[in-house]
Amino acid sequence: MLDTASNRPDLPAEIARRRTFAIISHPDAGKTTLTEKFLLYGGAIQMAGQVRAKGEARRTRSDFMQMEKDRGISVSASAMSFDFGTFRFNLVDTPGHSDFSEDTYRTLTAVDAAVMVIDGAKGVESQTQKLFEVCRLRDLPILTFCNKMDRESRDTFDIIDEIQENLAIDVTPASWPIGVGRDFMGCYDMLHDRLELMDRADRNKVAQSIEINGLDDPLLDEHVPANLVAQLREEVAMARELLPALNPQSVLEGHMTPIWFGSAINSFGVKELMAGIAEYGPEPQVQKATPRAIAPEETRVAGFVFKVQANMDPRHRDRVAFVRLASGHFKRGMKLTHVRSKKPITVSAPVLFLASDRELAEEAWAGDIIGIPNHGQLRIGDTLTEGEDLRVTGIPSFAPELLQQARAGDPMKAKHLEKALMQFAEEGAAKVFKPAFGSGFIVGVVGALQFEVLASRIEQEYGLPVRFENSQFTSARWVNGPKAAVDKFTEANKQHIARDNDGDIVYLTRMQWDIDRVERDYPDVTLTSTKEMMV
């Protein structure tokens, strides 16, 4: 990922100060709460919201769909830009729920680093492991935050061991917790020899830090009870002996992760984590593309769409394409070429996001994420450039694991349903297949919860009641191969053939036997479970 023997020029200061990262975790590890506190410290909001708000406590900013607010989960990735000190942070909050993992995988193509949130009591959970694998494939640098230390959590060494073993990555402690659960009172900052104390009374208050001179400083004894001081000195000595020291280059290469401990809900440890992202996180990186890679310092603007969100503002049927700028200095009103259609697009109303609030972006630099409102011209995987024919690669589309038939509650509205489904397919919220035989549509998703979300959104956003019914098919595969072989295959298997919303041929299967039979009878045809969103 990083070019060590680099002869690349230094990045312009505006680009070098950008840090673009995603937050990944298992559901309920506290990711959305952490996002809220980032906004609080970035000065972007005055009071952080709570995911499950009681009474007057504010709801979170980063969950903007009605369903997210009702259930206390994030189902759609949202982007936020804010300043922290001299740095500009572009944070993408991803859905933790495994049913929405495809949105998360795609989001990880648009960031330069990931912050992995782990629950101090549960350690590395299944979804964390899956997402980590994706980061590993992309060699993304990872910074770890161990959350919920103010609840009963596991031994610090156990947590670190588990990360090292399960994820095969070196872990180096950036801070060390003092006490756990009810006794948790703060952390010792191992990078700067500081004592960070937590204030339990005010959850939105910035923790106080006390400069000390190493662990032998008598100031430590004044602020921390004797039993905890003894334990802290012993554990930190062991950690320094047993665990590797922080190596910034190794972090950038994705081989080592620094870990901070804290409690996001109590605003504790968050500021240190943010300072760590600024100091050890990567600046905007080179983007893989064909026929050549795109470097951030190039003067010409290039960017790609990694997400499309329909109806963010229900009053205007708008669709916003989330675009990660890969190079250059973008200014409002610029003309960019839409590489797929070869048509120029004038970007007159680009937006910067702060969750559901947005403001017009007068300018943006490589590394930034901007929203381009459009009426369906922009799709996931599209590249925008100043004229050059470049296509960003590596944005995945996965075969759905669950298939159901969609039927409009009112048969007269079948045409409207088709339009709604196509919108969601372009947004990447579901796969929509039109079978060669029969009427209706087959909708494919990765997790069952997505059917509920789709039904509720189609009803809310389009006023269409819709039913999802069981389909005879259980999975879908894209069909590839020489045209003659594919034509022969589709002719012989018509009742299994459909087209996806891009018009590509799909083979619908009922069981593994169908796939095995194709491999045996049609050696020239290959069935794949992923396709690149190259349009």
BAPA-534931 format. One record per residue (C-alpha): residue in three letters; x, y, z. Coordinates in pm, whole numbers, padded with zeros to 5 digits, always signed. Layout:
<rs>
ALAXYZ;...
</rs>
This chain:
<rs>
MET+00000+00000+00000;LEU+00272+00245+00087;ASP+00552+00294-00151;THR+00856+00277+00079;ALA+01125+00372-00168;SER+00902+00657-00263;ASN+01012+00915-00511;ARG+00662+01064-00512;PRO+00647+01436-00435;ASP+00516+01556-00100;LEU+00142+01601-00095;PRO+00004+01957-00103;ALA-00066+02067+00255;GLU-00445+02067+00209;ILE-00439+01703+00098;ALA-00180+01591+00353;ARG-00398+01710+00642;ARG-00688+01487+00536;ARG-00764+01161+00718;THR-01034+00950+00558;PHE-01139+00647+00759;ALA-01426+00413+00838;ILE-01538+00281+01174;ILE-01598-00095+01175;SER-01726-00325+01448;HIS-01966-00598+01549;PRO-02320-00469+01615;ASP-02355-00308+01956;ALA-01985-00255+02027;GLY-02055+00118+02047;LYS-01963+00234+01700;THR-02238+00491+01652;THR-02178+00632+02001;LEU-01808+00671+01918;THR-01900+00848+01592;GLU-02114+01092+01791;LYS-01826+01171+02027;PHE-01595+01231+01731;LEU-01840+01495+01613;LEU-01853+01640+01963;TYR-01474+01678+01981;GLY-01455+01805+01625;GLY-01685+02084+01744;ALA-01941+01968+01490;ILE-02220+01916+01745;GLN-02276+02065+02088;MET-02417+01757+02257;ALA-02370+01396+02152;GLY-02683+01189+02096;GLN-02761+00845+02229;VAL-02853+00548+02014;ARG-03136+00449+02250;ALA-03245+00789+02368;LYS-03453+00832+02683;GLY-03684+01129+02724;GLU-03504+01450+02640;ALA-03167+01291+02554;ARG-03097+01360+02189;ARG-03103+01093+01923;THR-02785+01024+01734;ARG-02694+01238+01435;SER-02544+00971+01215;ASP-02855+00746+01199;PHE-03095+00936+00976;MET-03348+00674+00858;GLN-03670+00630+01056;MET-03596+00259+01096;GLU-03248+00330+01236;LYS-03401+00560+01496;ASP-03669+00307+01591;ARG-03438+00009+01628;GLY-03120+00172+01749;ILE-02909+00020+01470;SER-02730+00169+01170;VAL-02847+00024+00840;SER-02690+00269+00599;ALA-02336+00402+00579;SER-02323+00777+00640;ALA-02036+01019+00581;MET-01925+01312+00795;SER-01657+01574+00750;PHE-01524+01791+01033;ASP-01203+01954+01154;PHE-00997+01830+01446;GLY-00706+02060+01530;THR-00520+02123+01207;PHE-00657+01803+01050;ARG-00963+01743+00837;PHE-01140+01417+00922;ASN-01367+01241+00674;LEU-01540+00970+00871;VAL-01764+00704+00722;ASP-01987+00528+00973;THR-02072+00181+00843;PRO-02363-00046+00936;GLY-02247-00296+01199;HIS-02534-00535+01137;SER-02413-00830+00930;ASP-02722-00813+00707;PHE-02581-00491+00563;SER-02223-00602+00524;GLU-02215-00538+00149;ASP-02262-00164+00208;THR-01972-00186+00453;TYR-01743-00376+00214;ARG-01798-00113-00052;THR-01739+00168+00193;LEU-01400+00020+00278;THR-01292+00078-00084;ALA-01334+00453-00029;VAL-01124+00501+00286;ASP-00752+00495+00368;ALA-00779+00342+00716;ALA-01023+00175+00952;VAL-01094+00224+01322;MET-01192-00112+01470;VAL-01416-00089+01777;ILE-01411-00382+02018;ASP-01632-00440+02322;GLY-01410-00485+02630;ALA-01631-00768+02762;LYS-01680-00957+02435;GLY-01349-00914+02256;VAL-01326-01001+01886;GLU-01671-01102+01756;SER-01769-01270+01428;GLN-01862-00959+01230;THR-01544-00782+01344;GLN-01347-01075+01211;LYS-01522-01065+00871;LEU-01470-00692+00830;PHE-01111-00724+00941;GLU-01054-00978+00661;VAL-01173-00721+00407;CYS-00934-00461+00551;ARG-00659-00719+00532;LEU-00732-00784+00162;ARG-00694-00413+00098;ASP-00392-00374+00333;LEU-00578-00100+00518;PRO-00408+00039+00829;ILE-00615-00034+01139;LEU-00638+00155+01467;THR-00822-00021+01749;PHE-01044+00123+02020;CYS-01145-00106+02307;ASN-01476+00034+02428;LYS-01697-00009+02736;MET-01408-00031+02985;ASP-01640+00124+03246;ARG-01841-00200+03245;GLU-01714-00535+03367;SER-01461-00623+03099;ARG-01190-00881+03044;ASP-00829-00869+03144;THR-00634-00625+02924;PHE-00369-00883+02829;ASP-00645-01131+02731;ILE-00805-00877+02499;ILE-00471-00801+02332;ASP-00388-01173+02299;GLU-00723-01242+02141;ILE-00674-00969+01879;GLN-00321-01096+01801;GLU-00436-01458+01768;ASN-00771-01415+01590;LEU-00663-01143+01353;ALA-00294-01226+01313;ILE-00178-00868+01361;ASP+00073-00718+01605;VAL-00091-00513+01879;THR+00083-00231+02062;PRO-00088-00053+02355;ALA-00117+00325+02309;SER-00286+00357+02647;TRP-00335+00128+02947;PRO-00656+00111+03153;ILE-00651+00185+03526;GLY-00902-00048+03694;VAL-01199-00210+03515;GLY-01576-00193+03547;ARG-01685+00012+03848;ASP-01323+00078+03944;PHE-01230+00208+03599;MET-01102+00559+03650;GLY-00900+00636+03341;CYS-00593+00541+03142;TYR-00221+00589+03141;ASP-00118+00734+02804;MET+00183+00519+02713;LEU+00284+00730+02416;HIS+00305+01062+02600;ASP+00346+00958+02967;ARG+00023+01126+03074;LEU-00247+01036+03318;GLU-00597+01062+03171;LEU-00878+01068+03428;MET-01245+01008+03352;ASP-01527+01222+03481;ARG-01832+00998+03528;ALA-02063+01286+03613;ASP-02077+01463+03279;ARG-02076+01238+02973;ASN-02009+01522+02731;LYS-01714+01659+02923;VAL-01361+01629+02789;ALA-01150+01412+03019;GLN-00881+01590+03217;SER-00522+01492+03158;ILE-00238+01533+03403;GLU+00119+01558+03276;ILE+00338+01315+03470;ASN+00695+01217+03430;GLY+00684+00841+03387;LEU+00526+00584+03619;ASP+00746+00673+03917;ASP+00614+01028+03937;PRO+00468+01087+04289;LEU+00179+01279+04125;LEU+00045+00940+04020;ASP-00001+00835+04383;GLU-00197+01152+04456;HIS-00459+01083+04190;VAL-00488+00703+04185;PRO-00566+00470+04480;ALA-00265+00270+04603;ASN-00391-00075+04496;LEU-00455+00046+04140;VAL-00118+00226+04118;ALA+00069-00091+04210;GLN-00128-00292+03952;LEU-00076-00026+03684;ARG+00301-00012+03737;GLU+00329-00389+03721;GLU+00108-00429+03410;VAL+00272-00146+03213;ALA+00618-00289+03291;MET+00501-00630+03162;ALA+00338-00475+02854;ARG+00655-00287+02765;GLU+00854-00606+02806;LEU+00618-00842+02619;LEU+00448-00633+02352;PRO+00612-00463+02053;ALA+00675-00087+02061;LEU+00478+00134+01825;ASN+00626+00135+01474;PRO+00445+00397+01259;GLN+00560+00240+00931;SER+00431-00101+01038;VAL+00094+00058+01125;LEU+00073+00217+00778;GLU+00150-00117+00614;GLY-00134-00281+00804;HIS+00087-00521+01006;MET+00043-00354+01345;THR-00248-00191+01524;PRO-00219+00051+01817;ILE-00496+00002+02075;TRP-00659+00270+02291;PHE-00887+00187+02584;GLY-01184+00395+02688;SER-01556+00442+02724;ALA-01724+00620+02433;ILE-02046+00686+02620;ASN-01846+00869+02890;SER-01647+01057+02624;PHE-01335+00893+02758;GLY-01036+00788+02546;VAL-01195+00938+02233;LYS-00975+01245+02212;GLU-00659+01030+02243;LEU-00788+00802+01967;MET-00853+01103+01742;ALA-00505+01240+01809;GLY-00375+00892+01720;ILE-00564+00891+01389;ALA-00418+01233+01308;GLU-00064+01127+01398;TYR-00045+00764+01280;GLY-00327+00739+01024;PRO-00237+00756+00654;GLU-00280+01062+00437;PRO-00482+01007+00114;GLN-00343+00708-00078;VAL-00298+00610-00442;GLN-00622+00467-00585;LYS-00615+00151-00798;ALA-00765+00208-01143;THR-00726+00099-01505;PRO-00532+00168-01720;ARG-00324+00341-01449;ALA-00342+00418-01077;ILE-00452+00765-00961;ALA-00219+00955-00725;PRO-00374+01211-00484;GLU-00126+01486-00571;GLU-00228+01493-00939;THR-00372+01833-01031;ARG-00661+01695-01236;VAL-00968+01590-01041;ALA-01079+01226-01038;GLY-01323+01050-00808;PHE-01550+00747-00790;VAL-01896+00662-00660;PHE-01893+00405-00379;LYS-02248+00448-00256;VAL-02580+00586-00375;GLN-02846+00684-00126;ALA-03200+00742-00254;ASN-03448+00971-00080;MET-03220+01108+00191;ASP-03461+01397+00185;PRO-03807+01237+00153;ARG-03962+01566+00032;HIS-03753+01564-00287;ARG-03706+01230-00457;ASP-03337+01299-00467;ARG-03054+01054-00498;VAL-02716+01143-00367;ALA-02407+00971-00503;PHE-02128+00955-00245;VAL-01805+01032-00430;ARG-01457+00978-00290;LEU-01216+01222-00454;ALA-00901+01038-00556;SER-00701+01334-00686;GLY-00691+01706-00742;HIS-00867+02013-00607;PHE-01237+02016-00685;LYS-01435+02342-00705;ARG-01812+02384-00716;GLY-01947+02424-01069;MET-01671+02215-01228;LYS-01744+02008-01537;LEU-01643+01644-01493;THR-01667+01360-01744;HIS-01887+01068-01646;VAL-01657+00795-01781;ARG-01925+00528-01834;SER-02149+00743-02052;LYS-01868+00973-02176;LYS-02100+01266-02098;PRO-01994+01584-01917;ILE-02166+01656-01584;THR-02165+02002-01429;VAL-02144+01956-01054;SER-02334+02265-00945;ALA-02463+02160-00602;PRO-02210+01924-00440;VAL-02268+01871-00069;LEU-02053+01799+00233;PHE-02221+01585+00493;LEU-02261+01608+00861;ALA-02485+01302+00893;SER-02833+01418+00786;ASP-02731+01785+00770;ARG-02558+01898+00457;GLU-02400+02214+00332;LEU-02292+02320-00016;ALA-01930+02232-00079;GLU-01751+02522-00242;GLU-01437+02312-00277;ALA-01295+01973-00185;TRP-00961+01798-00210;ALA-00835+01446-00274;GLY-00940+01233+00023;ASP-01270+01416+00076;ILE-01612+01260+00033;ILE-01874+01475-00135;GLY-02233+01408-00227;ILE-02355+01475-00580;PRO-02735+01497-00606;ASN-02855+01343-00934;HIS-03154+01171-01089;GLY-03011+00829-01144;GLN-02721+00903-01382;LEU-02458+00806-01123;ARG-02427+00445-01010;ILE-02197+00259-00775;GLY-01860+00201-00941;ASP-01881+00505-01172;THR-01564+00712-01217;LEU-01566+01089-01273;THR-01258+01257-01423;GLU-01152+01574-01602;GLY-01170+01398-01936;GLU-00929+01103-01897;ASP-01070+00754-01952;LEU-00991+00602-01609;ARG-01193+00342-01424;VAL-01145+00282-01054;THR-01132-00092-00980;GLY-01197-00316-00684;ILE-01554-00220-00587;PRO-01727-00553-00522;SER-02084-00673-00575;PHE-02175-00997-00397;ALA-02425-01267-00492;PRO-02728-01250-00262;GLU-02782-01530-00012;LEU-03160-01493+00015;LEU-03405-01460-00276;GLN-03775-01368-00259;GLN-04039-01264-00508;ALA-04167-00908-00484;ARG-04535-00843-00547;ALA-04717-00509-00531;GLY-05005-00503-00281;ASP-05209-00338-00559;PRO-05167-00519-00897;MET-05237-00191-01079;LYS-04917-00048-00934;ALA-04676-00312-01067;LYS-04508-00048-01286;HIS-04445+00178-00985;LEU-04296-00116-00796;GLU-04055-00183-01083;LYS-03934+00179-01063;ALA-03891+00162-00684;LEU-03701-00167-00702;MET-03469-00035-00972;GLN-03387+00265-00754;PHE-03292+00040-00464;ALA-03089-00185-00693;GLU-02887+00113-00816;GLU-02842+00224-00458;GLY-02692-00120-00387;ALA-02955-00193-00120;ALA-03065-00512-00299;LYS-03017-00710-00618;VAL-03317-00712-00850;PHE-03348-00989-01107;LYS-03599-01000-01394;PRO-03658-01368-01481;ALA-03664-01458-01851;PHE-03988-01650-01786;GLY-04290-01530-01593;SER-04372-01190-01454;GLY-04262-01006-01143;PHE-03920-00956-00993;ILE-03693-01161-00774;VAL-03518-00958-00507;GLY-03194-01084-00356;VAL-03030-00966-00035;VAL-02745-01069+00195;GLY-02948-01077+00519;ALA-03317-01120+00610;LEU-03341-00783+00786;GLN-03290-00617+00446;PHE-03633-00739+00327;GLU-03794-00560+00621;VAL-03597-00244+00551;LEU-03688-00258+00180;ALA-04059-00314+00247;SER-04069-00031+00500;ARG-03880+00209+00271;ILE-04091+00125-00038;GLU-04402+00190+00167;GLN-04271+00512+00326;GLU-04092+00660+00028;TYR-04324+00549-00255;GLY-04654+00484-00077;LEU-04659+00128-00218;PRO-04751-00167+00003;VAL-04535-00462-00108;ARG-04520-00832-00016;PHE-04213-01051-00031;GLU-04295-01417-00094;ASN-04078-01727-00096;SER-03917-01804-00428;GLN-03822-02149-00558;PHE-03465-02022-00601;THR-03208-02000-00323;SER-02909-01828-00480;ALA-02786-01647-00789;ARG-02464-01662-00991;TRP-02335-01435-01267;VAL-02270-01615-01597;ASN-01943-01555-01783;GLY-01775-01713-02083;PRO-01748-01692-02464;LYS-02067-01555-02620;ALA-02149-01874-02815;ALA-02116-02092-02503;VAL-02323-01850-02293;ASP-02598-01831-02560;LYS-02618-02210-02583;PHE-02631-02235-02203;THR-02906-01970-02160;GLU-03118-02125-02437;ALA-03108-02466-02265;ASN-03174-02331-01912;LYS-03432-02059-01976;GLN-03639-02125-01665;HIS-03328-02050-01451;ILE-03212-01739-01636;ALA-03268-01378-01530;ARG-03101-01041-01585;ASP-02983-00809-01309;ASN-03045-00435-01309;ASP-02726-00380-01516;GLY-02857-00623-01779;ASP-02600-00892-01697;ILE-02706-01257-01727;VAL-02770-01438-01400;TYR-02831-01807-01333;LEU-03081-01867-01051;THR-03019-02189-00860;ARG-03230-02402-00629;MET-02950-02606-00476;GLN-02579-02676-00501;TRP-02656-02959-00745;ASP-02762-02701-01010;ILE-02421-02534-00988;ASP-02234-02865-00998;ARG-02436-02972-01304;VAL-02345-02653-01495;GLU-01976-02703-01416;ARG-01999-03060-01545;ASP-02212-03002-01857;TYR-02085-02660-01967;PRO-01708-02646-01911;ASP-01677-02317-02107;VAL-01923-02131-01885;THR-01816-02000-01545;LEU-02053-01903-01263;THR-01927-01643-01017;SER-02060-01520-00684;THR-01908-01170-00708;LYS-01878-00922-00987;GLU-01683-00598-01001;MET-01897-00287-01015;MET-01721-00179-01331;VAL-01979-00020-01545;
</rs>
